């Protein structure tokens, strides 16, 4: 494996020079930021070039030199002129941009490695350690994209393709999205969609966990890989509820073990049936960093749906753990980012303040979600 350079000064020079020669390429280079350059004078130059272009002014050697003001001497008049004049006849500005940004990312990775080394010898508890590592990785990921904004016509072309795929799936008796099994809800939402963050809110004891389990089972029956995180109940209790629902075995019978031969046959049949379901239950993961890491591991299995039961029980591992509102806000933000990163729907259950039922009119509002914080801003859909 060859080593990639952490800087590419020539690509930085080619980018600056080609943009000064042909200002029309600047819009396609705006994914490159001043901080992506390895040389300070290149960063200053690019910063002023972007300002000139955004102001509708000509961007060339003369205007850039003037815009640099007191920094022009440090950049060097002769050096700036050489950028403008030493560009080959055939040049590829966008490719230079990708090279500059990739080198910047590699430098950031090197810096992150140094941060990881410091964290490794720190006295932070494991969950806070994972949370900080996750924040560093998220920052790297956010700064790694080089895709430029698309035009409205391109967006409409993409949506046309989505419509065609939806039609073909419907005609084939399938769905492109995750169906909940609730006819009215599936009709309204069209199913749970990739990269969307859903919040399901209900007061304690009103069946939100049972509904989430039904959605998980429906998705698994349809061959979708589901990762179900629960702090609400252990996996044995989930299995007990499943038996009650699908085999008519009461909790009392399961507790006493007083089953008939027919009952035992039902239990064995369910075990055999569910062996084909890609439904995975995790009742030990406590923190948002661990949830994120587990989802990344499951990406190889073709992860289709993530369910978190429930949001207020998830920990951040940092100082936010001492402030419930901040903790829930951090978790909702990270779950939304998780949905976008893994390109799967994320359904998070949320508790509701009991006090909503004491006010005039008993309809729940988003503000009734416990420690609602930024939930209404982060969630694409809130179900109550």
ROGULUM-502235 format. One record per residue (C-alpha): y, x, z. Coordinates in Angstrom, 1 decimal, padded with zeros to 4 digits. Layout:
% ROGULUM-502235
Y:X:Z
...
//
This chain:
% ROGULUM-502235
000.0:000.0:000.0
003.3:001.6:-001.1
006.3:001.6:001.2
009.3:-000.4:000.1
012.7:001.1:000.7
014.9:-000.4:003.4
018.0:000.1:001.3
018.7:000.0:-002.4
022.2:001.3:-002.9
021.9:001.3:-006.7
021.1:-002.4:-006.8
024.1:-003.1:-004.5
026.3:-001.2:-006.9
024.9:-003.0:-010.0
025.4:-006.4:-008.4
029.1:-005.7:-007.5
029.8:-004.1:-010.9
028.1:-006.8:-013.0
029.9:-009.6:-011.0
033.3:-007.9:-011.7
032.5:-007.6:-015.4
031.3:-011.2:-015.7
032.7:-013.6:-013.1
030.5:-016.4:-014.4
027.5:-014.9:-012.7
029.0:-015.1:-009.2
027.8:-018.7:-008.5
024.2:-017.6:-009.0
024.7:-014.8:-006.5
026.2:-016.7:-003.6
022.8:-016.5:-001.8
023.8:-012.9:-001.2
026.0:-012.5:001.9
028.2:-009.6:002.9
025.8:-008.7:005.7
023.0:-008.2:003.3
024.5:-005.0:002.0
023.5:-001.7:003.6
026.8:000.0:003.0
029.9:-001.3:004.8
032.2:-000.7:001.9
029.9:-002.7:-000.3
030.0:-005.6:002.2
033.8:-005.5:002.3
034.0:-005.5:-001.5
031.6:-008.4:-001.8
033.4:-010.4:000.9
036.7:-010.1:-001.0
035.1:-010.8:-004.4
033.7:-014.1:-003.0
037.1:-015.1:-001.5
038.9:-014.4:-004.8
036.3:-016.4:-006.8
036.5:-019.3:-004.4
040.3:-019.3:-004.7
040.0:-019.6:-008.5
041.3:-016.1:-009.2
040.1:-013.4:-011.5
037.7:-011.0:-009.9
038.0:-007.5:-011.3
038.7:-003.9:-010.3
042.5:-004.5:-009.9
042.3:-007.8:-008.0
039.6:-006.6:-005.7
041.4:-003.4:-004.9
044.5:-005.4:-004.0
042.5:-007.9:-001.9
040.9:-005.1:000.1
044.3:-004.2:001.5
044.1:-001.5:004.3
040.4:-001.1:003.6
040.9:-000.1:000.0
041.4:003.5:001.1
038.0:003.5:002.9
036.3:002.0:-000.1
037.9:004.4:-002.4
039.8:003.6:-005.5
037.7:005.9:-007.7
034.5:004.6:-006.2
035.5:000.9:-006.9
036.4:001.8:-010.4
033.1:003.5:-011.0
031.3:000.2:-009.9
033.3:-001.5:-012.6
032.7:000.9:-015.4
029.2:002.3:-014.8
027.2:-000.9:-015.6
024.6:-000.6:-018.4
024.9:-002.9:-021.4
021.9:-005.0:-020.3
022.1:-006.0:-016.7
020.4:-008.6:-014.5
022.7:-009.7:-011.7
020.4:-012.2:-010.0
017.6:-009.7:-009.9
019.9:-007.2:-008.2
020.7:-010.0:-005.7
017.1:-010.5:-004.9
016.5:-006.8:-004.4
019.6:-006.5:-002.1
018.5:-009.5:000.0
014.9:-008.4:000.2
016.0:-004.9:001.4
018.2:-006.6:004.0
015.2:-008.7:005.2
013.1:-005.6:005.6
015.8:-004.0:007.7
015.9:-007.1:009.9
012.1:-007.0:010.2
012.5:-003.4:011.4
015.1:-004.5:014.0
012.8:-007.4:015.0
010.0:-004.9:015.6
012.2:-003.0:018.0
013.0:-006.2:019.8
009.3:-007.1:020.0
008.6:-003.6:021.5
011.3:-004.3:024.2
009.9:-007.7:024.9
006.3:-006.3:025.2
007.3:-004.2:028.2
009.5:-006.9:029.8
008.5:-008.9:032.9
009.0:-012.2:031.2
006.3:-014.9:031.7
004.0:-015.4:028.7
005.5:-018.7:027.6
009.1:-017.4:027.6
007.9:-014.3:025.8
006.4:-016.4:023.1
009.5:-018.6:022.9
011.8:-015.5:022.4
009.4:-014.1:019.7
009.4:-017.5:018.0
013.2:-017.5:017.9
013.3:-014.1:016.3
010.8:-015.1:013.7
012.6:-018.3:013.0
015.9:-016.4:012.4
014.1:-014.1:010.0
012.6:-017.1:008.2
016.0:-018.8:007.9
017.6:-015.7:006.4
014.7:-015.1:003.9
015.4:-017.9:001.5
017.1:-017.0:-001.8
016.9:-020.4:-003.5
020.2:-021.6:-004.8
021.4:-025.2:-004.4
020.2:-027.3:-007.3
022.2:-029.7:-009.5
022.0:-033.5:-009.0
020.1:-033.8:-012.3
017.5:-031.3:-011.1
017.1:-033.3:-007.9
016.6:-036.5:-009.9
014.0:-034.7:-012.1
012.1:-033.7:-008.9
012.3:-037.3:-007.6
011.1:-038.6:-011.0
008.0:-036.4:-010.6
007.6:-037.8:-007.1
007.7:-041.3:-008.4
005.0:-040.5:-011.0
002.8:-038.9:-008.4
003.2:-041.9:-006.1
002.3:-044.3:-009.0
-000.8:-042.3:-010.0
-001.9:-042.1:-006.3
-001.5:-045.9:-006.0
-003.4:-046.6:-009.2
-006.2:-044.4:-007.9
-006.3:-046.3:-004.6
-004.9:-043.4:-002.7
-001.7:-042.4:-001.1
000.3:-039.2:-001.4
001.5:-039.7:002.1
-000.2:-040.2:005.5
-000.9:-043.9:006.0
-000.7:-045.1:009.6
-003.0:-048.1:009.1
-000.2:-050.5:010.1
000.5:-052.5:007.0
004.1:-053.5:007.6
005.0:-050.0:008.8
003.3:-048.3:005.8
005.2:-050.7:003.5
008.6:-049.9:005.0
008.1:-046.1:005.3
005.6:-045.6:002.5
003.6:-043.6:005.0
004.4:-040.4:007.0
006.0:-037.9:004.6
005.9:-034.1:004.4
008.6:-032.2:006.2
009.7:-035.3:008.1
010.1:-035.5:011.9
009.2:-038.8:013.4
009.8:-040.0:017.0
007.8:-042.8:018.5
009.4:-044.2:021.7
008.0:-046.6:024.2
008.1:-047.1:028.0
005.2:-045.8:030.1
002.0:-047.9:029.9
002.9:-049.7:026.7
000.4:-048.1:024.4
002.3:-045.4:022.5
-000.6:-042.8:023.1
-003.1:-045.4:021.9
-001.1:-046.0:018.7
-000.7:-042.3:018.1
-004.5:-041.9:018.5
-005.1:-044.7:016.0
-002.8:-043.0:013.5
-004.6:-039.7:014.0
-008.1:-041.4:013.5
-006.9:-043.2:010.4
-005.6:-040.0:008.9
-008.7:-038.1:009.8
-010.9:-040.8:008.3
-008.9:-040.4:005.1
-009.8:-036.7:005.1
-006.4:-035.4:006.4
-006.4:-032.5:008.8
-004.7:-033.6:012.0
-003.7:-031.4:014.9
-003.2:-033.6:018.1
-001.4:-031.9:021.0
-001.7:-033.8:024.3
-000.3:-033.1:027.7
-000.6:-036.8:028.6
-004.4:-036.9:029.0
-007.3:-034.4:028.7
-009.6:-034.5:025.7
-012.4:-036.2:027.8
-010.1:-039.2:028.4
-009.3:-039.3:024.7
-013.0:-039.4:023.9
-013.6:-042.1:026.5
-010.8:-044.3:025.0
-012.3:-043.7:021.6
-015.7:-044.9:022.8
-014.2:-048.0:024.2
-012.4:-048.8:021.0
-015.3:-048.0:018.5
-018.5:-048.6:020.4
-017.5:-051.4:022.9
-018.5:-049.1:025.8
-016.4:-050.0:028.8
-014.9:-047.2:030.9
-017.0:-048.4:033.8
-020.2:-048.0:031.8
-019.1:-044.5:030.7
-018.3:-043.6:034.3
-021.7:-044.8:035.7
-023.8:-043.6:032.7
-025.7:-046.9:032.9
-026.2:-047.2:029.1
-028.9:-049.0:027.2
-030.9:-047.4:024.4
-028.6:-049.3:021.9
-025.5:-047.9:023.7
-026.8:-044.4:023.5
-027.5:-044.9:019.8
-023.9:-046.0:019.3
-022.7:-042.9:021.0
-024.8:-040.6:018.9
-023.7:-042.4:015.7
-020.1:-041.9:016.6
-020.7:-038.2:017.2
-022.3:-037.9:013.8
-019.6:-039.9:012.1
-016.7:-037.9:013.6
-018.3:-034.6:012.7
-016.8:-035.3:009.2
-013.3:-036.0:010.6
-010.9:-033.0:010.6
-009.2:-034.2:013.8
-008.5:-031.4:016.3
-007.4:-032.1:019.9
-005.5:-029.5:022.0
-005.0:-030.4:025.6
-004.2:-026.9:026.9
-001.2:-025.8:024.9
002.0:-026.3:027.0
004.9:-024.7:025.2
006.7:-025.3:022.0
006.1:-021.6:021.0
002.4:-022.1:021.4
002.4:-025.3:019.4
004.2:-023.6:016.6
001.8:-020.7:016.6
-001.2:-023.0:016.6
000.2:-024.9:013.6
000.6:-021.6:011.7
-003.1:-020.7:012.5
-004.2:-024.2:011.2
-002.2:-023.7:007.9
-005.3:-022.2:006.4
-007.2:-025.4:007.0
-004.7:-027.4:005.0
-002.8:-028.9:007.9
-001.6:-032.5:007.1
-000.3:-034.0:010.3
000.9:-032.9:013.7
001.1:-035.2:016.7
002.7:-034.3:020.0
002.0:-036.5:023.0
004.5:-036.4:024.5
007.8:-034.7:023.9
009.2:-034.7:027.4
006.1:-032.8:028.8
006.4:-029.9:026.4
007.9:-026.7:027.8
010.3:-024.2:026.3
009.5:-021.3:028.6
013.2:-020.3:028.9
016.1:-021.3:031.1
016.2:-024.7:029.3
013.1:-025.7:031.4
015.4:-026.2:034.3
017.6:-028.7:032.4
015.6:-031.6:031.0
018.2:-032.7:028.5
018.6:-029.1:027.1
014.9:-028.6:027.1
014.2:-031.8:025.1
017.0:-030.9:022.7
015.5:-027.5:022.1
012.0:-029.0:021.6
013.2:-031.7:019.1
015.1:-029.1:017.1
012.1:-026.8:016.9
009.7:-029.6:016.0
012.0:-030.6:013.2
012.0:-027.0:012.0
008.2:-026.9:012.3
007.9:-030.0:010.1
010.1:-028.3:007.4
008.3:-024.9:007.7
004.8:-026.2:007.6
005.7:-029.0:005.1
003.8:-031.7:007.2
004.9:-034.8:009.0
005.4:-034.2:012.8
005.1:-037.3:015.0
006.4:-036.8:018.5
005.9:-039.4:021.2
008.8:-040.0:023.6
009.1:-041.8:026.9
011.7:-044.4:027.4
013.8:-045.1:030.5
012.5:-048.1:032.4
016.1:-049.2:033.0
016.5:-050.6:029.5
014.7:-053.8:030.6
017.2:-054.6:033.3
020.3:-054.9:031.1
021.2:-058.1:029.1
019.0:-058.3:026.1
015.8:-056.2:026.2
016.0:-054.5:022.8
015.5:-050.7:023.1
018.1:-048.3:021.7
017.7:-044.7:020.7
019.8:-043.8:023.7
017.0:-045.2:025.9
014.7:-042.3:024.9
014.3:-040.2:028.0
016.7:-037.1:027.9
017.5:-038.3:024.4
019.9:-035.4:023.7
019.8:-034.7:020.0
016.7:-036.7:019.2
018.6:-039.3:017.2
020.2:-036.4:015.1
017.0:-034.4:014.7
014.6:-037.2:013.9
014.3:-038.5:010.4
012.9:-041.8:011.7
012.8:-043.2:015.3
010.2:-045.9:015.9
010.6:-048.1:019.0
//
